[in-house]
Amino acid sequence: MDHHATRQPYPYVRRPLTEPDWRRLPGWRDVTAAQWRDAQWQRSHCVKNIRQLRAVYGGLLTDRFYEELAADQAQFATMSMLLPPQMLNTMAPHAPTEPQAFTEAFLADPVRRYMLPVRADRHPRWPSHPKAERDSLHEAEMWVVEGLTHRYPTKVLAELVATCPQYCGHCTRMDLVGNSTAQVTKTRLELRPADRQEQMLDYLKRTPSVRDVVVSGGDLANVPWPQLESFLMRLLELGSVRDIRLASKAVVGLPQHWLQPKVLEGLGRVAKVAARRSVNLAVHTHANHVRSVTPLVAEAARALLDVGIQDVRNQGVLMRGVNATPEDLLDLCFALQDEANILPYYFYLCDMIPNAEHWRTSVHEAQVLQDAIMGYLPGYATPRIVCDVPHVGKRWVHQAVAYDRELGISYWTKNYRTGLELRTAQETDGDSADSGPDALLARRHPYYDPVDTLPEPGRRRWSEPCP
Ligand code: SF4
């Protein structure tokens, strides 16, 4: 026995990845390995509604589960249901086959808890924070052209598409991404994709101070490959862009997409041009629990690196009931780092969107978690836990400049102007004394902890009109 490991608060043990056997589920009993690896088969067998979920699980899930799911879709869901078989298969992989026991294991499953929420998951008293907003990061307000958010001085976010191969219950872009739900009518992108991309490229040409482009959505796996390749090649023609980051949760949710020869060949062509021009080309993905990291995910990440992508990085989301313990975070990070060649990069606090309180953690809890995971992974692979503060941007959780723990309000500063502030300054005739660098740093922006995590006096205050 390795006493050095077992006597640590987190006992590190290297564990091989496993692909759960999909044939344990009645609806996929006859699915072959070749079908499973086929991206088209995965897409055409995605589960989009309760009828399809019943067809996969047969009698394994109780009627009560389906009632709770239907109630959630009617009363709370901000994202519609869309689950590739790959993703569904990672839920409750070792559950017993007796329906009551299977349902309990399924309900407790961390991937199920954020990909397939049911009513009983939501907080009964505080499903939403009083300050929650649909576009909680105000990204659309910072669009310089439709879908292009210019928030930081040298970086932009380009949203090419408003759909994904999978929909996550906690999606920050719930305002825009996916189909409307009973509770949320989605905002629609209005420009044709080609026109939107033209306008984005035109803006970037006119704005050489932007050196870093996050190409995202939605999920890039839903952009037809020739369209994505042509956008990336044109981006590479702009000498000013030095970093390109491609965002796709599908590396984890639908790795079969990124394993398709036509996609890998195309990426290889893009990577060659990027290397010739010394542009850093990386892929960012989104795994929240070690169960999602399977051999197919590792194979997809390896294939991306093999065709010339410089780095595959993970940006997870910290969520209660999913991964908000040191063990869960470290198990995930070690699986990514040791077995899948994916760098554990960030964990974001779950954003303040409606009906997300049961997932959100307080800043204090996140600070404790950050401390707990230090020292186990190599420094460069130790993820930072960050809070995306509205009107500020990503901040490491220990960067709060003040914190009222009773009311759960932390305060944050920034050292730059967002696109929104620059536009306001322009409209009000340039710099005024209160928008100079000192004034920018002095301004404190609030962020709010989930009310149910506060001490009783704080909860009482939030029960009254907003403090
Ligand atoms: S893949 Fe990303 S953009 Fe799509 S639903 Fe999930 S979190 Fe939202």
Boltz pocket constraint, residues with backbone or C-beta under 6 A from the ligand:
constraints:
  - pocket:
      binder: B
      contacts: [[A, 163], [A, 164], [A, 166], [A, 167], [A, 168], [A, 170], [A, 171], [A, 172], [A, 173], [A, 177], [A, 217], [A, 218], [A, 219], [A, 249], [A, 250], [A, 286]]
      max_distance: 6.0
